[in-house]
Amino acid sequence: MADVLVLGSGFAGLWAALAAARRIDELGASGVDVTVVSSQPYHDIRVRNYEPDLTDCRIPLSDVLDPAGVAHVAADVTAIDPAAHTVTTSVGERRYDRLVVALGSAVAIPDIPGLREFGFDVDTYDGAMTLQAHLDGLSARSTVVVVGAGLTGIETACELAGRFRVVLVDRNPRVGSDMGESARPVIERALAANGVETRCGAGVVAVDRDTATLSTGEVVTASTVVWCAGMRASGVTASLGVPLDPLGRVAVDDYLRVSGLDGVFAAGDVAAARMDDEHLSVMSCQHGRPMGRYAGYNAVSDLLTAPMLPLRIPWYVTVLDLGPWGAVYTEGWGRTVVATGADAKATKNTINRERIYPPRTGSRADLLAAAAPDLQSRPTAEG
Ligand SMILES: Cc1cc2nc3c(=O)[nH]c(=O)nc-3n(C[C@H](O)[C@H](O)[C@H](O)COP(=O)(O)OP(=O)(O)OC[C@H]3O[C@@H](n4cnc5c(N)ncnc54)[C@H](O)[C@@H]3O)c2cc1C
């Protein structure tokens, strides 16, 4: 018996596991088990955590893994020993023949007085639900401070602006500093139309139950601070003993193999893969899902000495939700705006509600078909 172990059940992990099951089928192999190890028995649609209704954002893994014959172990992974081919978890040690590391990332919460005690985030389903329960107890006149005017912070601020006074704080001189010259004016227009106040060139230096103190000295009366600044790959990558990039990611080759290690693949936010000759993967579900599919396919191919497939993705888009105003859709690494407002919002809705979901028919054939190592075409204005 041989074991393919997939760590994580997010956008990379789920698709790695299904792709591994598919490749075993395709090669007509027997005696290879695929097992997912992740903290909770769910596939979370993490990208929707800023939305107000999360009822359809948590998919039981049994619905999507059982039909494909993939096992799940609910456990926290604490370390990987690539020399011994073992993984340490909260329920014991597991041996692997091939490993796919897909443990994702987490928002980095800095050591700001009061932030851990009183702050909120939309990083995980549980975090987003805790925030929503807190918001449900607030009056509409309350102020919410959102920290970090990157993609997650902008989406969160725009969504909350319909319900509360929202103050968006960022250390950079302007909002959406990564979004480029073409999209930034659109974002600024949408924030203004949504009534979001901005404080640029400022950080939050202290938080308590009722206030957020900014580095400018301003004290904002707010019982809610939502931290959306800075992502970091899972700390478990450190146990691999290979160099990490500034985001904590391991380098992988075109086959998603962790450089310098035998039998270890990585996908999603824990891995930096080359998307084309100039660009590395971005921490995103856009890249995480195909990385997962190729990692799962290649892990089994490598195990069974079958040909592997290289991954390169020739397109890059960003579709940013701007709340009631709509959305902005950009193409290319320079993020050129191609659609705004309601048109872009329709695309965003299709992505968030259909495109990134696994089939939920309970059919093995549907799940394995969706796990093919093909690149989805870029979303269109129609979705
Ligand atoms: C609010 C928000 C909005 C976003 N919007 C977009 C967007 O519009 N477009 C886009 O492309 N990306 C977006 N992202 C980023 C996207 O969600 C991530 O890049 C994506 O989830 C990465 O997929 P992943 O599988 O690598 O990690 P994740 O989806 O985070 O999955 C990690 C998995 O590993 C498990 N895990 C983690 N640590 C352990 C451990 N120690 N032991 C066991 N299990 C563990 C988790 O439970 C989970 O199952 C957004 C993120 C957020 C928070």
The ligand as a Gaussian input file, in Angstrom:
#p B3LYP/6-31G(d) Opt

LIG

0 1
 C      -11.751000      37.709000       2.886000
 C      -10.857000      37.133000       1.829000
 C      -11.105000      37.421000       0.491000
 C      -10.300000      36.885000      -0.499000
 N      -10.584000      37.179000      -1.808000
 C       -9.897000      36.570000      -2.780000
 C      -10.254000      36.769000      -4.140000
 O      -11.164000      37.548000      -4.456000
 N       -9.574000      36.099000      -5.092000
 C       -8.577000      35.228000      -4.776000
 O       -8.019000      34.610000      -5.683000
 N       -8.171000      35.034000      -3.496000
 C       -8.822000      35.680000      -2.493000
 N       -8.471000      35.477000      -1.188000
 C       -7.301000      34.626000      -0.891000
 C       -7.680000      33.147000      -0.900000
 O       -8.728000      32.894000       0.011000
 C       -6.475000      32.304000      -0.526000
 O       -5.405000      32.651000      -1.358000
 C       -6.814000      30.830000      -0.690000
 O       -7.775000      30.469000       0.285000
 C       -5.586000      29.971000      -0.593000
 O       -5.944000      28.621000      -0.737000
 P       -5.129000      27.529000       0.079000
 O       -5.778000      26.224000      -0.193000
 O       -3.687000      27.689000      -0.151000
 O       -5.379000      27.919000       1.617000
 P       -6.718000      27.935000       2.443000
 O       -7.883000      28.111000       1.588000
 O       -6.485000      28.873000       3.568000
 O       -6.777000      26.460000       3.056000
 C       -5.845000      26.011000       4.024000
 C       -6.324000      24.692000       4.587000
 O       -5.357000      24.174000       5.503000
 C       -5.955000      23.928000       6.774000
 N       -4.925000      24.164000       7.766000
 C       -4.192000      25.274000       7.952000
 N       -3.279000      25.074000       8.922000
 C       -3.452000      23.821000       9.359000
 C       -2.784000      22.998000      10.310000
 N       -1.730000      23.439000      11.013000
 N       -3.199000      21.730000      10.487000
 C       -4.236000      21.239000       9.759000
 N       -4.898000      21.962000       8.833000
 C       -4.500000      23.223000       8.637000
 C       -7.135000      24.897000       6.817000
 O       -8.086000      24.478000       7.756000
 C       -7.614000      24.803000       5.364000
 O       -8.344000      23.626000       5.172000
 C       -9.210000      36.028000      -0.161000
 C       -8.955000      35.750000       1.185000
 C       -9.758000      36.287000       2.171000
 C       -9.471000      35.969000       3.616000

